[in-house]
Amino acid sequence: MPTSMNEVMEVIRRYAPKNFAPKVGMILGSGLSSIAERIEHPVSIPFQAIPGLHGGSVAGHASLMVMGVLDGVPVICMRGRLHVYEGTPYDAIRTFVRIIKHMGCHSVLITGAVGSLRAEVGAGEIVMVDDHINFQPGNPLVGPNDESEGPRFFGLEEAYDVGLQDIMAAAAERLDITLHRGVYISVLGPSFETPAEIRAFRMWGADVVGMSVVPEVIVARHCGLRVACLAAVTNLAVGLSEEKLSHEGTLHFGELAAKKLVKLIPEFVKGAAEYGMV
Ligand code: HPA
């Protein structure tokens, strides 16, 4: 039985501050969740208290849904996420993203750690994702379609909202943060790629590789959320450098990128609120 969103929202409303009307949802990945610490008047719900979700099992992920105010804008922030490689059923990933819509948000900002396929874009850099290649062996919408959420078939030609990209680029410029753009290829993980896979992905036009983001983007677009996505480069993809890849390295370099995101995300949220884009 798919998780009932009514049941999910009933639980969340029990925790939510009175008259809380968030404008933007955020999903923050490995080592990137320090932004949530800037949220004022936070009210947190552990993922495992929400029907259909689990607590997550990845080091560096807090697994909390935080409701509060970021620089004057009411937001929801998912600190941590559920990955398909953890054995998370697609039902949980659908629920996880749809909560943001059911709370009343129109936009979601998704962040994640990635390896870079471009030698000139190294650890600590930020890439604004403008398209993706779904190389995970599945799609989170497989199974009966819930028509109340979105249509059975829908397009992904503008999966990453152009208006939100403009607002993000302007925010980065104001802060003097270099913002690269690129295509995200999603792999299932948890093993990192082989050098041959990375060579193939480069030929396909991918710029960064990661183990998350894409299932969430697909669910978000299905239910009509506008999507912006920032990828934090934690390493050069395998074969592009001598460094051995590790989750510890992901967390360390995630912190470097997080220092930029802690400034960029609130600036983006403010800009998006000003333009009425959220
Ligand atoms: N590959 C896949 N996922 C990742 C990587 C990588 O090199 N770095 C951070 N997440």
Residues whose N, C-alpha, C, O or C-beta is under 5 A from the ligand:
A	BS01	HPA	A113 V114 G115 F192 V209 G210 M211 T234 A237 T250
